[in-house]
Amino acid sequence: MHFVGSDQLHGYEERLTSDIYPADYGWTVNWDLGEVRQDWYHNMSSVLDAGPCVRTNQIDFDEEVMYKAQQYLYDHVRKSVDKTKRQPFCLTVSLTHPHDPYTTPKHFWNMYEDHEIPLPTVNIKQEDQDPHSVRLMKVIDIWDNPMSEEAIRRARRAYFGNCSYVDANVGKLLQVLEECDLADDTIVIFTGDHGDFLGERGLWYKMSFLEPAARVPLLVYAPKYFSPRRVHESVSTADLLPTLVNLAGGQLQPDLEMDGCSLIPHLTGAANKHDEVIGEYMAEGTVAPLMMIRRGVYKFIFSPTDPPQLFHIKDDPHEIMNLAQSPSSEHAQILTQFLKEAQQRWDMRAITAQVLRSQRQRRFTDSALRIGQWQPWDHQPFRDASKQYIRSVAANLDDLEYLSRFPRTAEFPPSVAISVKAIGKLDG
């Protein structure tokens, strides 16, 4: 989940696992050396090594995440069988799949054995790419290194398998909610942090505001509260915080600036739905701030180092025609409006200076931490073995077994029953 920094809780009360990625500042983009490719950047090994597997780091991580998440739900209901006395919970379950590397368990690889794996539908020659996409091709080391159709199909097949792997794990969580009698009172939100080009436009991975990388899934499952519907407006993961506050019955702090808008109107089918996404990106593949405004049918992408891009997503879903270069006066007017809005919204000089300062501070901190005794920032989940399973000093064995069971039987275990009888005699 990229909990980078010395504060490894980031507002949560408890973390059940560590992170699959570094918590320190070792992975910091360096605009001071913008043309130098850093060794931790994506490369094409994920594509070249794509295929089935028995085990990977990513599988190890997700299996631990799933175990801990399911165990949390079991513990939650066992703490208080009486539903009216339970505290509400918010559980974030972050799987790294279907993120690259494109390796998938054999079972999910075999699911697609008899299916024709489609090749990318949009192919753009490298000399025709926009400047940012050129940088991405060089960042991932695919420039002048075209991939074979077989390599592309294997990577896409493994990605499809990993999507099915995630789907299966979501099913496990929904089953636990059902078994623990939590399904009716739990709102489930499924989303992601980025898409994947998978070879479309000759690109791979993410790091772009073009549709294959910028679009993410978003499903809200709460049949007790909302009827099924498809939302056609553009919304953002930044909208989840105000939405969750509203769903939990809380109120947003009026004097605190908040990015994002509540999705309640979208979920209820109300008329006052917003249709806007604001994007800001300053990581791999950038040498300056890269910004996006998606509103209605138009997407506007802007960076001070690159020519602007304007797309009509409904008419041109593959973003082939850059309307910023169109001779149409209508398109020129729309572009002018977006450019004016971008200048009002973002002070590019100030943002660039702020990012450079942050990058330099992070690199300095990282180098300082490596001097003397290394003190990692990685989160170390606490596990109290003295309270796990069965312990001789904890309680009577029958009580332990009884309290660990869900659902519990109507009858008390022997020691509890004896105590109840004794109390009854004292009461006369």
Order of alpha helices (4+ residues) and beta strands (2+ residues): alpha-beta-alpha-beta-alpha-alpha-alpha-beta-alpha-beta-alpha-alpha-beta-beta-beta-beta-alpha-alpha-alpha-alpha
